[in-house]
Amino acid sequence: MSLAKNISMLLLMNLAKMVFPLITLPYLTRVLSVDCFGLVAYVKAVMQYMQIFVDYGFMISGTKDIALARYDNDQLNAEVSNILLARLFLSVIGLMILVVMAFILPILKGNFLFALLSYMVVILTCFLFDYLFRGLEKMEVITKRFVVMRGIAVLLTFFFVKSDSDILWIPILDILGSIIAVILVFIQLHKMKIVLIFHFSNDVFKKIKESTVFFFNTVAVTAFMALNTIVIGIYLPIKEVAFWSLSLQIISAGQSFFTPITEGIYPRMIISKDFNIIKRVLKIFVPIVVLGCIVTYFAAPMILHIIGGIQYIDATSTLRALIPVLFFGFTTMLFGWPTLGALGKARDVTFCTMITAFLQILGLIVLVNMGKLTILNISWLRGITEFINTCLRALYICAYRYKGDIDCGKWTRN
């Protein structure tokens, strides 16, 4: 029941992650010019990298540490405190990186205040302790907090954002929602008797070191998405950024349904290592994913028209070309941390992602040098690399399962 509840809560949260942007997206694409919407999307892509750096893989390694320390309150307090201090330390470094990026990237230099306010939202995530509630399998806390946080920002967007001149309100409202969410989280920490210890020691740097492998994996994953947006912004008109970002957001909305499944079973797989859970998930959800891909292909023009407006229908071919990312994204995620990661093979997960990220970057370089850099070609490249990632992880699973190279516990062949 606990596993089903956690998956249900994560499903609800990811449904909210999909619904809230779909509420504001049609509004923003209509009140903002295409170029301004492209700017907003570009800065958000940069913030994805900033968020990944500040998280530094703790959403995975921290979840694992909390799951293992859940019955020792002193150890639990130490884990939470050390991870918080590590993330705050990384936040300061991240701010310095952002300043340097502003001198390198013209779009950021011309809109630095917007970027800086957006980064404040990233810093506030340090105090949301997602890894704690995931590790304790209290997903309802994360869900309720997210709904409140995003709900406030979404509601106020309709009142304060009316034109291009109002774009600063977008990060300001996110900051407001995040602050309220942080207050709710600290109330929950008090109820759970979690005590934060603000003592900067070598344990903080040890945590960073231990999470490095998870960080590089997440960076590689982000290279698939955010890097593409940044490259498009450098070499193509800002209008192309808007088309790409809207198509990608639609695909990401579909992928948001995968996250509660993979994150919901991850703590359970750490403890049980029961491969039958993975098999059941594949049997139930692969047909649903296939159906979703078919619907997306045929309804692509209508989806773009409804969400973005008539000016975004030209992105139909891009959205269709990204459908393989939607399909293979499910198996890539499932074969990653819930399977290989739960068996202590984090390096293999990272290796697969790094290889495919390298291929993605190499592909972008080839497209630039050949003069073939278009959002359609980038979309096809993204689908190919996602397929390769799935295949590599599947090969590792088969090798470990049948050769008996690891202690699999309930990892059975039947």
LINSUL-V200507 format. One record per residue. OMEGA is omega as a letter, one per 30 degrees, with the letter a starting at -180 (none if undefined). Layout:
omega:OMEGA
omega:OMEGA
//
This chain:
omega:a
omega:l
omega:l
omega:l
omega:a
omega:l
omega:l
omega:l
omega:l
omega:l
omega:l
omega:l
omega:a
omega:l
omega:l
omega:l
omega:l
omega:a
omega:a
omega:l
omega:l
omega:l
omega:a
omega:a
omega:l
omega:l
omega:a
omega:l
omega:a
omega:a
omega:l
omega:l
omega:l
omega:l
omega:a
omega:l
omega:l
omega:l
omega:l
omega:l
omega:a
omega:l
omega:l
omega:l
omega:l
omega:l
omega:l
omega:l
omega:l
omega:l
omega:l
omega:a
omega:a
omega:l
omega:l
omega:l
omega:a
omega:l
omega:l
omega:a
omega:l
omega:l
omega:l
omega:a
omega:l
omega:l
omega:a
omega:a
omega:a
omega:a
omega:l
omega:a
omega:l
omega:l
omega:l
omega:l
omega:a
omega:a
omega:a
omega:a
omega:a
omega:l
omega:l
omega:a
omega:l
omega:a
omega:l
omega:l
omega:l
omega:l
omega:l
omega:l
omega:l
omega:l
omega:l
omega:l
omega:l
omega:l
omega:l
omega:l
omega:a
omega:l
omega:a
omega:a
omega:a
omega:a
omega:l
omega:a
omega:a
omega:a
omega:a
omega:a
omega:l
omega:l
omega:a
omega:l
omega:l
omega:l
omega:l
omega:l
omega:l
omega:l
omega:a
omega:l
omega:l
omega:a
omega:l
omega:l
omega:l
omega:a
omega:l
omega:a
omega:l
omega:a
omega:l
omega:a
omega:l
omega:a
omega:a
omega:l
omega:l
omega:a
omega:a
omega:a
omega:a
omega:a
omega:l
omega:a
omega:a
omega:a
omega:l
omega:a
omega:a
omega:a
omega:a
omega:l
omega:a
omega:a
omega:a
omega:a
omega:a
omega:a
omega:l
omega:a
omega:a
omega:a
omega:l
omega:l
omega:a
omega:l
omega:l
omega:l
omega:l
omega:l
omega:l
omega:l
omega:a
omega:l
omega:l
omega:l
omega:l
omega:l
omega:l
omega:l
omega:a
omega:l
omega:l
omega:l
omega:l
omega:l
omega:a
omega:l
omega:l
omega:a
omega:l
omega:a
omega:a
omega:l
omega:a
omega:a
omega:l
omega:l
omega:l
omega:l
omega:l
omega:l
omega:l
omega:l
omega:a
omega:a
omega:a
omega:a
omega:l
omega:l
omega:a
omega:l
omega:a
omega:l
omega:l
omega:l
omega:a
omega:l
omega:l
omega:a
omega:a
omega:a
omega:l
omega:a
omega:a
omega:l
omega:l
omega:l
omega:l
omega:a
omega:a
omega:l
omega:a
omega:l
omega:l
omega:l
omega:l
omega:l
omega:l
omega:a
omega:l
omega:l
omega:a
omega:l
omega:l
omega:l
omega:l
omega:l
omega:l
omega:a
omega:l
omega:l
omega:l
omega:a
omega:a
omega:l
omega:a
omega:a
omega:l
omega:a
omega:a
omega:l
omega:l
omega:l
omega:l
omega:a
omega:a
omega:a
omega:a
omega:a
omega:l
omega:l
omega:l
omega:a
omega:a
omega:l
omega:l
omega:a
omega:a
omega:a
omega:l
omega:l
omega:l
omega:l
omega:l
omega:l
omega:l
omega:l
omega:l
omega:l
omega:a
omega:a
omega:a
omega:a
omega:a
omega:a
omega:a
omega:l
omega:l
omega:l
omega:a
omega:a
omega:a
omega:a
omega:a
omega:a
omega:a
omega:l
omega:l
omega:l
omega:a
omega:a
omega:l
omega:l
omega:l
omega:a
omega:l
omega:a
omega:l
omega:l
omega:l
omega:a
omega:a
omega:l
omega:a
omega:a
omega:l
omega:l
omega:a
omega:a
omega:a
omega:a
omega:l
omega:a
omega:a
omega:a
omega:a
omega:l
omega:l
omega:a
omega:a
omega:a
omega:l
omega:l
omega:a
omega:a
omega:l
omega:a
omega:l
omega:l
omega:a
omega:l
omega:l
omega:l
omega:l
omega:l
omega:l
omega:l
omega:l
omega:l
omega:l
omega:l
omega:l
omega:a
omega:l
omega:a
omega:a
omega:a
omega:l
omega:a
omega:l
omega:l
omega:l
omega:l
omega:l
omega:l
omega:l
omega:l
omega:l
omega:a
omega:l
omega:l
omega:l
omega:l
omega:l
omega:a
omega:a
omega:a
omega:l
omega:l
omega:l
omega:a
omega:l
omega:a
omega:a
omega:a
omega:a
omega:l
omega:l
omega:a
omega:a
omega:l
omega:a
omega:a
omega:a
omega:a
omega:a
omega:a
omega:a
omega:none
//
